[in-house]
């Protein structure tokens, strides 16, 4: 066997040996606990007063920098952060519909970052109820409490609850509704220079 051929065979062997390290993840079990969450909800068409058109929501979420998930059990104890993307149909584009309970179904795909002990497959989360209201901390911001379940992937069968306080206060929200329409809602973003009252978000999976 020539020297070049020897190293070619040896290289092939190394690839075969190393292949399991790149294997697909597992469907994790246990609970994730609570993850601080920031994100954006895009709304199309924008919300206006007395709107009657069906709307679509586009949602992106992530665990903020320097924050980490906590309280997990089983495979979920190794989760450090999460990143989600998805959406679905809203009720209609009426701004006043943000108050009270809504029953539209939203679907998100959530990817998990772990401490390296396990590699987890993504989760499909189906949200089936959202209740809008007014926050007390910080005061006079919008807030939403949502519930759902993990319907596929890691942590399938677990319950999902989330509490979101908008970065925008009610004056900003209502002002947008009365102008060109409310195109997006954000939560957990960095405060601006002139606004120390800022929103937040958290998601619990158990």
N, C-alpha and C positions, 0 to 999 in steps of 0.2 A: 504494500500500500504506500502510495506516495505521501509525502509530508502534507501537501495541500489537501489531498483526499482525506487524510486522517483528521485534519482539523475541521473539514466540512462535516464529517460524520460526528465528530465530537460536538460541534456546534448544534447539529440537529438534536443530539441527545440532550443538550442543555435546554433547548427550547421545549422539548417534551417534558423534562423534569420540572421546568418553571411554569408550565401551563396551568396547573391547579391554582396558583396564586392569583390568576386573573379570572377565576371561575365566577359565575353569577352569584349574586347574593342570596340570602334566605328570606323567607317570609317570617319576620320577627314575631315573637309572642311576648306577652306581658303587657305592661302599660308604659306610655311615654312620660306621663306626669304632665307638668305645665311648662310650656315654652313661651317666653316673651315674643311678641310678634309685631312687626311693622309692615305696612303695605299700602296698596292703592286699589280702589274700586272704580273702574271706568264705567260710565253710564252712557248708553247710546240708544235712542236719541236722548239729549240732555233733559233733566227734570225741569219742569216748569209748573206754574200754578194751573190747576185744572187740566193737566195733560191727560190725554186718553189713548195715546199710542202705546202698543206693547214695546217694552224696552229690553235691552240685553246688558248683562253685567259681565265685565271682564275683571278678574281678580288676580292679584299677585301679592304674595306674602313672603316674609323671610324673618328669621331670628336676627335682631340687630347685632352689630358688632359689639363685642365685650359682654354680651348677654349669653346665657346658656340655659338649656332645658334642665329641669330638676324634678326629682320625685319619681322617676321611672322605676319599673321593676322588670325582672327578666331581661330580655334583649333590650327593652326600652331604657334600662339603666345605663346603657352605653351611648345613648343619643345625646349629642352635644347641641345640635341645631337642626332647623328644618327650613325647607324652601318649597312654597306651594304655588300652583298656577292652575287657573280654570275659570269657571263662571257658569252662566246659564241665563234663562229668562227671568226678568223682573216681573212685577205685577203690571205696572204701566208707568208712564213718565210723569205722573202727578207728584209734585214735591210733597204734598201733604200725606202721601202714602208712606213716607219715611217713619211716621208715627204709628205705633200699634204693631200688631202681630201680622206677619206675612207668611204665606205657606208655599212660596215658590221653591223649586228644587234646584240647588246649585251643586256642582261637582268640581272637586279639586284633586289634582295629583300632587302628592307631597313626597319630596325626596329627603332622605335622612342623612345627616353627617354624624358619624360615630367616632369614638375614641380609637378605632382600629381593631378592637377585639372581635367585632362581627361586622359583616357587610350586609346591609339590609336592603331588600327590595322596596320600591316606592309603595305608598299607600294610596288608595282611592277613597276619598272622603266625600260622602253625600250629605249635604246640609238640607234639612227639610223644614226648619222653622227659624224665622228671624223676627225679633221684637225690637222696634226702635223707640227711643225716648230721649230724655234730656239728662245730661250728666250733672253730678254734684261736685266731682273732683276730676279735673278742674270744672268750675261751674259754667253752665250755659253752653256746653258743647253737645253735639249729637252723640248718642251712644247706641250700640246694638248688641243684643245678646242672642247668640245663635246656638242651635243644637243639631246634632246629626249622628251619624255612625261611620265607622270605617267599613266599607263594603267590599274591599278587595286588597290583596297585597299584605304587607306587614301590618300586624295588629288588627286584622280583620275581626269584626264583631265588637270592638271596643266602642264605647260611647265618646262623642266629641261635644265639648262645650267651648264657647269662645265669648269673650267680652271685649268690645272695641269702643274706644272713645275717640272721636274724630279730632284731627288737628284743627279743623275749621270750627269756629264757634257758630252759634245759631244765626248771628247777624250776617256772617259771611255766607252761610248756606242759603238763607232766605233772600239775601241780596242777589246771589247768583240765580236763584229761581225766578226772581222778578226781572232779570236782565236777559242775557242770552241763554240762560239755562245752566243747571248744575251738571258739569261734565264729569267730575270725579270727586271722590272723597278719599282722603289719606288719613293714616293713623300711625302713631309711633315714630314720626319723622323727627329730625333734629329741629329744635326751635329756631325761629327766625330771630333777627336782632331785636325786633320790636314786639315779640310775642313770646313771653315766658310760659304762658298757659298752653300746654301742648298735649296732644292726645296720646293714647297708648293702646296696646292690645295684648291679649294673652289667649292661648289655646290649651285646653286640658284634654288629654286622651286617656281614658281609664275604663 
